[in-house]
Amino acid sequence: MDCQAKDNVMNIGGEQDIVIVGGGICGLATALALHRKGIRSMVLERSESLRAAGVGIIMQPNGWRALDHLGVAPKLRQTCIEIPSGLFIAAEKGKFRESELPLGKGELRCLKRRELMKALAEALPAESVHLGCRVVSIVTDPLTFDPVLQLHDGTLIKAKIVIGCDGVNSIISKFVGVNSAKLFSRCAARGFTYYEHGHPFHDKFRLHDSGDVGLGQLPVTDKLAYWFLTRSLTSQDMSDSKKDPAYIKEVSVEALKGFPEKMVEMVKATDPNALYLTELWYRTPWDIARAKFRKGTVVVAGDAMHAMCPFISQGGGASLEDAVVLARCLSEKLKQAGNQSGDRRKMLIEEALGLYVKERRMRVFWLSLQTYLIGLTMDNTSKMKKALGIAGLILVFGDQKGHTDYDCGHL
Ligand SMILES: Cc1cc2nc3c(=O)[nH]c(=O)nc-3n(C[C@H](O)[C@H](O)[C@H](O)COP(=O)(O)OP(=O)(O)OC[C@H]3O[C@@H](n4cnc5c(N)ncnc54)[C@H](O)[C@@H]3O)c2cc1C
């Protein structure tokens, strides 16, 4: 992506205060939240540039609240239109029937991921993000009990605090003892389609469901539309083909047989450079309910904590909330620590990280439970699982959009 690489001028080896592993949405947002509280941190990102894989991201009212607390929402609002209403279009006996798609109360927009990453990165001090720094291991120093990170080139970094924002296959979450994320039986293709003379979708979120295939479409601007398609995962989707835009387009168009022509044309006209196919990973709700998420002064956030399938479009929003809560908890306890060093300071840091985990656990548990139950309803191999998913959703999540009515609080 075009986000400028930050100068890697600082010597990053040796001792550091706070190291954030991973420069995705969560890592950048966490560094920014800490910066807003006057706390310095260092972000280590393994890629040579800040990546914005997945082109678009749906941001719901809770996500916008977090972006407001981070101070980047006004800039981002200028990049995308508000989406006030939605249509649910379900296939029934060969015909598509329309009904209202509930969107929850408040602001919903579809952001370009690139704009989100850029806004977060640009609000950081220039020396914060270090690209091309892959963390290959983390151990505890046997004398001081501080975490020690090793980079791919052998550089050792001893940190006071490590925050693992390194995504689904996180090295840091393994270190703190979280079970690995699980592979879901479906995959998602996503893309941007540009319409020179404006798209015909107005300001509506459209969600088509044919049982086997789900197709969502949202306007980003008057001329740019974002779409996502979910379908069963095949072995070819997990091979190198998933990086080939021609393959992604071909199988997506194939999956859309019988869908309205306007939607098929949208997928056919997708910019090949803005096409992605991804497997879907998730952590089970019971893993989230019982995982520790913290070991000493090492903690996890974002997908490293709560990877979830995108059925309620909350992984990114929840990652922004993590960032705000984590920075708030840390800054309160660091203030109490004042100039003290040694064991007392370490104890207060551990308390702060413990409070953060406590505050986030139930929030992300409910998000992951709702997502998990929706996943069960998509299971066409077992009527029992499908029924369990439907019953669970009716009994526990009467208000399907209740998850968007959440404020993580001020920094
Ligand atoms: C198909 C799909 C659609 C989605 N749609 C939405 C949506 O509409 N709305 C929404 O809110 N959420 C959505 N999500 C979820 C959202 O994308 C994620 O929750 C969010 O990107 C998580 O951000 P993160 O920073 O935690 O992880 P990531 O974005 O995965 O970032 C992790 C970063 O860490 C780096 N890294 C990994 N390992 C190391 C290492 N060892 N050393 C250094 N760096 C490392 C990676 O390179 C990467 O940059 C969707 C997800 C998928 C799969």
Ligand as a Chemical Component Dictionary entry (heavy atoms), coordinates in Angstrom:
data_LIG
# 
_chem_comp.id                   LIG 
_chem_comp.type                 NON-POLYMER 
_chem_comp.pdbx_formal_charge   0 
_chem_comp.three_letter_code    LIG 
# 
loop_
_chem_comp_atom.comp_id 
_chem_comp_atom.atom_id 
_chem_comp_atom.alt_atom_id 
_chem_comp_atom.type_symbol 
_chem_comp_atom.charge 
_chem_comp_atom.model_Cartn_x 
_chem_comp_atom.model_Cartn_y 
_chem_comp_atom.model_Cartn_z 
_chem_comp_atom.pdbx_ordinal 
LIG C1  C1  C 0 -13.040 -11.706 4.838  1  
LIG C2  C2  C 0 -12.932 -10.787 6.018  2  
LIG C3  C3  C 0 -13.761 -9.667  6.078  3  
LIG C4  C4  C 0 -13.706 -8.832  7.204  4  
LIG N1  N1  N 0 -14.540 -7.767  7.256  5  
LIG C5  C5  C 0 -14.537 -6.985  8.356  6  
LIG C6  C6  C 0 -15.405 -5.861  8.431  7  
LIG O1  O1  O 0 -16.136 -5.571  7.481  8  
LIG N2  N2  N 0 -15.393 -5.115  9.571  9  
LIG C7  C7  C 0 -14.562 -5.397  10.624 10 
LIG O2  O2  O 0 -14.592 -4.685  11.638 11 
LIG N3  N3  N 0 -13.710 -6.457  10.559 12 
LIG C8  C8  C 0 -13.677 -7.239  9.454  13 
LIG N4  N4  N 0 -12.814 -8.289  9.378  14 
LIG C9  C9  C 0 -11.898 -8.543  10.497 15 
LIG C10 C10 C 0 -10.696 -7.598  10.456 16 
LIG O3  O3  O 0 -10.118 -7.612  9.171  17 
LIG C11 C11 C 0 -9.669  -8.053  11.479 18 
LIG O4  O4  O 0 -10.282 -8.280  12.705 19 
LIG C12 C12 C 0 -8.582  -6.999  11.655 20 
LIG O5  O5  O 0 -7.905  -6.773  10.449 21 
LIG C13 C13 C 0 -7.597  -7.474  12.727 22 
LIG O6  O6  O 0 -6.525  -6.584  12.796 23 
LIG P1  P1  P 0 -5.188  -7.025  13.530 24 
LIG O7  O7  O 0 -4.303  -5.841  13.461 25 
LIG O8  O8  O 0 -5.503  -7.632  14.836 26 
LIG O9  O9  O 0 -4.601  -8.203  12.642 27 
LIG P2  P2  P 0 -3.985  -8.158  11.181 28 
LIG O10 O10 O 0 -4.715  -7.212  10.313 29 
LIG O11 O11 O 0 -3.875  -9.577  10.713 30 
LIG O12 O12 O 0 -2.528  -7.566  11.378 31 
LIG C14 C14 C 0 -1.504  -8.321  11.967 32 
LIG C15 C15 C 0 -0.183  -7.712  11.516 33 
LIG O13 O13 O 0 0.872   -8.349  12.214 34 
LIG C16 C16 C 0 1.910   -8.631  11.318 35 
LIG N5  N5  N 0 2.642   -9.776  11.868 36 
LIG C17 C17 C 0 2.207   -11.049 11.994 37 
LIG N6  N6  N 0 3.148   -11.827 12.559 38 
LIG C18 C18 C 0 4.206   -11.017 12.814 39 
LIG C19 C19 C 0 5.481   -11.250 13.370 40 
LIG N7  N7  N 0 5.848   -12.468 13.791 41 
LIG N8  N8  N 0 6.346   -10.200 13.488 42 
LIG C20 C20 C 0 5.978   -8.938  13.071 43 
LIG N9  N9  N 0 4.771   -8.696  12.496 44 
LIG C21 C21 C 0 3.894   -9.714  12.380 45 
LIG C22 C22 C 0 1.220   -8.928  9.990  46 
LIG O14 O14 O 0 2.078   -8.745  8.902  47 
LIG C23 C23 C 0 0.080   -7.916  10.028 48 
LIG O15 O15 O 0 0.440   -6.683  9.451  49 
LIG C24 C24 C 0 -12.821 -9.129  8.263  50 
LIG C25 C25 C 0 -11.977 -10.233 8.182  51 
LIG C26 C26 C 0 -12.032 -11.056 7.055  52 
LIG C27 C27 C 0 -11.108 -12.247 6.988  53 
# 
loop_
_chem_comp_bond.comp_id 
_chem_comp_bond.atom_id_1 
_chem_comp_bond.atom_id_2 
_chem_comp_bond.value_order 
_chem_comp_bond.pdbx_ordinal 
LIG C1  C2  SING 1  
LIG C2  C3  SING 2  
LIG C2  C26 DOUB 3  
LIG C3  C4  DOUB 4  
LIG C4  N1  SING 5  
LIG C4  C24 SING 6  
LIG N1  C5  DOUB 7  
LIG C5  C6  SING 8  
LIG C5  C8  SING 9  
LIG C6  O1  DOUB 10 
LIG C6  N2  SING 11 
LIG N2  C7  SING 12 
LIG C7  O2  DOUB 13 
LIG C7  N3  SING 14 
LIG N3  C8  DOUB 15 
LIG C8  N4  SING 16 
LIG N4  C9  SING 17 
LIG N4  C24 SING 18 
LIG C9  C10 SING 19 
LIG C10 O3  SING 20 
LIG C10 C11 SING 21 
LIG C11 O4  SING 22 
LIG C11 C12 SING 23 
LIG C12 O5  SING 24 
LIG C12 C13 SING 25 
LIG C13 O6  SING 26 
LIG O6  P1  SING 27 
LIG P1  O7  DOUB 28 
LIG P1  O8  SING 29 
LIG P1  O9  SING 30 
LIG O9  P2  SING 31 
LIG P2  O10 DOUB 32 
LIG P2  O11 SING 33 
LIG P2  O12 SING 34 
LIG O12 C14 SING 35 
LIG C14 C15 SING 36 
LIG C15 O13 SING 37 
LIG C15 C23 SING 38 
LIG O13 C16 SING 39 
LIG C16 N5  SING 40 
LIG C16 C22 SING 41 
LIG N5  C17 SING 42 
LIG N5  C21 SING 43 
LIG C17 N6  DOUB 44 
LIG N6  C18 SING 45 
LIG C18 C19 SING 46 
LIG C18 C21 DOUB 47 
LIG C19 N7  SING 48 
LIG C19 N8  DOUB 49 
LIG N8  C20 SING 50 
LIG C20 N9  DOUB 51 
LIG N9  C21 SING 52 
LIG C22 O14 SING 53 
LIG C22 C23 SING 54 
LIG C23 O15 SING 55 
LIG C24 C25 DOUB 56 
LIG C25 C26 SING 57 
LIG C26 C27 SING 58 
# 
